[in-house]
Amino acid sequence: MEEYRVMPCHYRPLPTTPGRLSVLSSLVLCALAASQVTAAAHDTSSVNVGSVNAQSRKKAEALLKATSTKLTKRKIFKSTQTERVIGRRQIAANGPLAGSAQALAMAPGVAVRGYGGISGSARYEIALRGVKVGWSSVNGDVERNGITVLFDGVPMNNLISHNGGWDSNEIPIMQLISGVNIIYGPGNPASRWFDSVGGTINFVPVQPTKQAGGSLGLTYGSDQTEGADLIANTGTHDGWSTVVAGGLYATTPSVRVPFRRPAAHRHCLPRP
């Protein structure tokens, strides 16, 4: 804060003439102009940093929502195609040992066939409106590998694998999946691939969140089943957010039936 002090001074009246009066008025105007320039130089404007940060955070949250490929009710309502979403509650209802095939079996029009029981590590055949993909697809079948399977929008069909397509045991840990998008039929070419004859299946992984947090899950069961999954969210920091997730899964799936051992004694036939 600037301080002003008033100093005592002595003055005496001077005779005013037209020339002297004009000089004095010019000096007064120059002094006023100099004071205005000095005040403008010392003037500082304040910046509301809080409002700037709030706007950038809202923009980051909007971009965070836009990065998710999971279908919402609004997107399905506006779509001209037949679409279905399997949420996390439906995925969890299958149990911790269920895999991608069990999750897909909950959608209408999807048929699942396999021999490994309820296990995420077993291989199944997935049929969508009669068109198939998966391990038990027969070579030479015109309906074989006619479904595109995506992971967060990236194709997973492997054309050099043993069956030329996707296997259900490629996604054994469903705790790391936030939802599954199912689009029936060839549909719009803008969102389709060359092999989307029966439809397109998109597995959407867990997404970054605004708040930091995490979860840890452990599974143990019969048939030497062991599993673990970990999810860690960093939250939103300076306009960015990320999530780290992973897990382990091991089991020995097989179809087991009761077996009776024959009697220990021998049956002797009489001699002729």
JOQUI-V912655 format. One record per residue. N is the residue number from 1. RES is the residue in one letter. SS is DSSP state (~ for helix, > for strand, _ for the rest). PHI is phi in whole degrees, -180 to 180 (999 if undefined). OMEGA is omega in whole degrees, -180 to 180 (999 if undefined). Layout:
BEGIN
n = (N | N)
res = (RES | RES)
ss = (SS | SS)
phi = (PHI | PHI)
omega = (OMEGA | OMEGA)
END
This chain:
BEGIN
n = (1 | 2 | 3 | 4 | 5 | 6 | 7 | 8 | 9 | 10 | 11 | 12 | 13 | 14 | 15 | 16 | 17 | 18 | 19 | 20 | 21 | 22 | 23 | 24 | 25 | 26 | 27 | 28 | 29 | 30 | 31 | 32 | 33 | 34 | 35 | 36 | 37 | 38 | 39 | 40 | 41 | 42 | 43 | 44 | 45 | 46 | 47 | 48 | 49 | 50 | 51 | 52 | 53 | 54 | 55 | 56 | 57 | 58 | 59 | 60 | 61 | 62 | 63 | 64 | 65 | 66 | 67 | 68 | 69 | 70 | 71 | 72 | 73 | 74 | 75 | 76 | 77 | 78 | 79 | 80 | 81 | 82 | 83 | 84 | 85 | 86 | 87 | 88 | 89 | 90 | 91 | 92 | 93 | 94 | 95 | 96 | 97 | 98 | 99 | 100 | 101 | 102 | 103 | 104 | 105 | 106 | 107 | 108 | 109 | 110 | 111 | 112 | 113 | 114 | 115 | 116 | 117 | 118 | 119 | 120 | 121 | 122 | 123 | 124 | 125 | 126 | 127 | 128 | 129 | 130 | 131 | 132 | 133 | 134 | 135 | 136 | 137 | 138 | 139 | 140 | 141 | 142 | 143 | 144 | 145 | 146 | 147 | 148 | 149 | 150 | 151 | 152 | 153 | 154 | 155 | 156 | 157 | 158 | 159 | 160 | 161 | 162 | 163 | 164 | 165 | 166 | 167 | 168 | 169 | 170 | 171 | 172 | 173 | 174 | 175 | 176 | 177 | 178 | 179 | 180 | 181 | 182 | 183 | 184 | 185 | 186 | 187 | 188 | 189 | 190 | 191 | 192 | 193 | 194 | 195 | 196 | 197 | 198 | 199 | 200 | 201 | 202 | 203 | 204 | 205 | 206 | 207 | 208 | 209 | 210 | 211 | 212 | 213 | 214 | 215 | 216 | 217 | 218 | 219 | 220 | 221 | 222 | 223 | 224 | 225 | 226 | 227 | 228 | 229 | 230 | 231 | 232 | 233 | 234 | 235 | 236 | 237 | 238 | 239 | 240 | 241 | 242 | 243 | 244 | 245 | 246 | 247 | 248 | 249 | 250 | 251 | 252 | 253 | 254 | 255 | 256 | 257 | 258 | 259 | 260 | 261 | 262 | 263 | 264 | 265 | 266 | 267 | 268 | 269 | 270 | 271 | 272)
res = (M | E | E | Y | R | V | M | P | C | H | Y | R | P | L | P | T | T | P | G | R | L | S | V | L | S | S | L | V | L | C | A | L | A | A | S | Q | V | T | A | A | A | H | D | T | S | S | V | N | V | G | S | V | N | A | Q | S | R | K | K | A | E | A | L | L | K | A | T | S | T | K | L | T | K | R | K | I | F | K | S | T | Q | T | E | R | V | I | G | R | R | Q | I | A | A | N | G | P | L | A | G | S | A | Q | A | L | A | M | A | P | G | V | A | V | R | G | Y | G | G | I | S | G | S | A | R | Y | E | I | A | L | R | G | V | K | V | G | W | S | S | V | N | G | D | V | E | R | N | G | I | T | V | L | F | D | G | V | P | M | N | N | L | I | S | H | N | G | G | W | D | S | N | E | I | P | I | M | Q | L | I | S | G | V | N | I | I | Y | G | P | G | N | P | A | S | R | W | F | D | S | V | G | G | T | I | N | F | V | P | V | Q | P | T | K | Q | A | G | G | S | L | G | L | T | Y | G | S | D | Q | T | E | G | A | D | L | I | A | N | T | G | T | H | D | G | W | S | T | V | V | A | G | G | L | Y | A | T | T | P | S | V | R | V | P | F | R | R | P | A | A | H | R | H | C | L | P | R | P)
ss = (_ | _ | _ | _ | _ | _ | _ | _ | _ | _ | _ | _ | _ | _ | _ | _ | _ | ~ | ~ | ~ | ~ | ~ | ~ | ~ | ~ | ~ | ~ | ~ | ~ | ~ | ~ | ~ | ~ | ~ | ~ | ~ | ~ | ~ | ~ | ~ | ~ | ~ | _ | _ | _ | _ | _ | _ | ~ | ~ | ~ | ~ | ~ | ~ | ~ | ~ | ~ | ~ | ~ | ~ | ~ | ~ | ~ | ~ | ~ | ~ | _ | _ | _ | _ | _ | _ | ~ | ~ | ~ | ~ | ~ | ~ | _ | _ | _ | _ | > | > | > | > | _ | ~ | ~ | ~ | ~ | ~ | ~ | _ | _ | _ | _ | _ | _ | ~ | ~ | ~ | ~ | ~ | _ | _ | _ | _ | _ | > | > | > | > | > | _ | _ | _ | _ | _ | _ | _ | _ | _ | > | > | > | > | > | _ | _ | > | > | > | > | _ | _ | _ | _ | _ | _ | _ | _ | _ | > | _ | _ | > | > | > | > | > | _ | _ | > | > | _ | _ | _ | _ | _ | _ | _ | _ | _ | _ | _ | _ | ~ | ~ | ~ | _ | _ | _ | ~ | ~ | ~ | > | > | > | > | > | > | > | > | _ | _ | _ | _ | ~ | ~ | ~ | _ | _ | _ | _ | _ | _ | _ | > | > | > | > | > | > | > | _ | _ | _ | _ | _ | _ | _ | > | > | > | > | > | > | > | > | > | _ | _ | _ | > | > | > | > | > | > | > | > | > | _ | _ | _ | > | _ | _ | > | _ | _ | > | > | > | > | > | > | > | > | _ | _ | _ | _ | _ | _ | _ | _ | _ | _ | _ | _ | _ | _ | _ | _ | _ | _ | _ | _ | _ | _)
phi = (999 | -82 | -112 | -123 | -116 | -100 | -97 | -68 | -144 | -115 | -140 | -140 | -68 | -109 | -69 | -97 | -118 | -58 | -69 | -68 | -64 | -68 | -66 | -63 | -65 | -66 | -64 | -65 | -64 | -65 | -65 | -64 | -64 | -66 | -66 | -67 | -64 | -65 | -66 | -68 | -69 | -87 | -77 | -122 | -96 | -89 | -115 | -82 | -67 | -63 | -69 | -66 | -64 | -65 | -66 | -66 | -70 | -63 | -66 | -66 | -67 | -66 | -67 | -64 | -68 | -71 | -77 | -75 | -95 | -72 | -72 | -106 | -62 | -66 | -65 | -67 | -65 | -84 | -77 | -97 | -115 | -84 | -131 | -146 | -124 | -104 | -85 | -69 | -65 | -66 | -65 | -68 | -67 | -78 | 100 | -71 | -92 | -72 | -114 | -67 | -65 | -66 | -68 | -68 | -66 | -82 | -89 | -67 | 82 | -111 | -113 | -120 | -136 | -165 | -127 | -92 | 73 | -84 | -156 | -75 | -90 | -83 | -103 | -129 | -101 | -108 | -120 | -123 | 57 | 87 | -94 | -116 | -155 | 133 | -68 | -88 | -67 | -85 | -64 | 89 | -74 | -69 | -93 | -79 | 55 | -104 | -127 | -87 | -114 | -117 | -119 | 57 | 91 | -102 | -63 | -113 | -65 | -108 | -75 | -107 | -79 | -64 | -116 | 74 | -149 | -95 | -111 | -66 | -79 | -71 | -126 | -87 | -109 | -79 | -65 | -93 | -111 | -88 | 180 | -128 | -96 | -125 | -117 | -87 | 78 | -60 | 66 | -77 | -61 | -66 | -121 | -125 | -114 | -67 | -107 | -84 | -82 | -81 | 155 | -132 | -117 | -124 | -88 | -97 | -73 | -60 | -108 | -62 | -122 | -71 | -101 | -74 | 174 | -171 | -151 | -136 | -127 | -126 | -133 | -146 | -158 | -72 | 58 | 56 | -89 | -139 | -154 | -152 | -142 | -137 | -132 | -132 | -111 | -82 | 79 | -87 | -137 | 54 | 89 | -131 | -153 | -147 | -137 | -121 | -142 | -171 | -171 | -130 | -151 | -149 | -161 | -125 | -73 | -168 | -89 | -112 | -128 | -62 | -133 | -106 | -78 | -63 | -64 | -75 | -83 | -103 | -98 | -97 | -92 | -68 | -72 | -70)
omega = (-178 | 179 | 179 | 178 | 180 | -179 | 178 | -180 | 178 | 180 | 176 | -178 | 178 | 176 | -178 | 175 | -179 | -179 | -179 | 180 | 179 | 179 | 179 | 179 | 178 | 178 | 179 | 179 | 178 | 179 | 178 | 179 | 179 | 178 | 178 | 178 | 179 | 178 | 179 | 180 | -180 | -179 | 179 | 179 | -179 | 179 | 179 | -177 | -179 | -180 | 178 | 178 | 180 | 179 | 179 | 179 | 177 | 179 | 179 | 179 | 178 | 177 | 179 | 177 | -177 | -179 | -179 | 179 | -179 | 179 | 177 | 179 | 179 | 179 | 179 | -179 | -179 | -177 | 176 | -178 | 176 | -175 | -179 | 179 | 173 | -176 | -177 | 178 | 178 | 178 | -180 | -179 | 179 | -179 | -177 | -178 | -177 | 180 | -176 | -179 | 179 | 177 | 180 | -179 | -180 | -180 | 178 | 179 | -180 | 178 | -178 | 180 | 180 | -177 | -171 | -177 | -180 | -179 | 179 | -179 | 178 | -179 | -177 | 171 | 180 | 178 | 179 | -176 | 177 | 179 | -167 | 170 | 179 | -169 | -172 | 176 | -175 | 177 | -179 | 179 | -178 | 179 | -176 | 178 | 178 | 178 | 176 | 178 | -177 | 170 | -176 | 178 | -179 | -178 | 177 | 179 | -178 | -175 | 180 | 178 | -176 | 180 | 176 | -178 | -175 | 175 | -177 | 180 | 172 | 176 | -177 | -174 | -177 | 176 | 180 | -179 | 180 | 180 | 180 | 176 | 178 | 177 | -174 | 174 | 180 | 173 | -175 | 180 | -179 | -179 | -177 | 176 | -174 | -177 | 178 | 180 | 178 | -180 | -179 | 178 | -178 | 175 | -178 | -180 | 177 | -173 | 175 | -178 | 179 | -179 | 178 | -180 | -180 | 179 | 179 | -179 | 178 | -178 | 177 | -178 | -179 | -179 | 178 | -179 | 178 | -180 | 178 | 178 | -177 | 177 | 180 | 179 | 179 | -173 | -179 | 179 | 177 | 175 | 178 | -180 | -179 | 179 | 177 | -177 | 178 | -179 | 177 | -179 | 179 | 179 | 176 | -177 | 176 | 177 | -177 | 178 | 178 | -179 | 178 | 179 | 179 | 179 | -176 | -178 | 180 | 176 | -179 | 178 | 179 | 178 | 179 | 999)
END
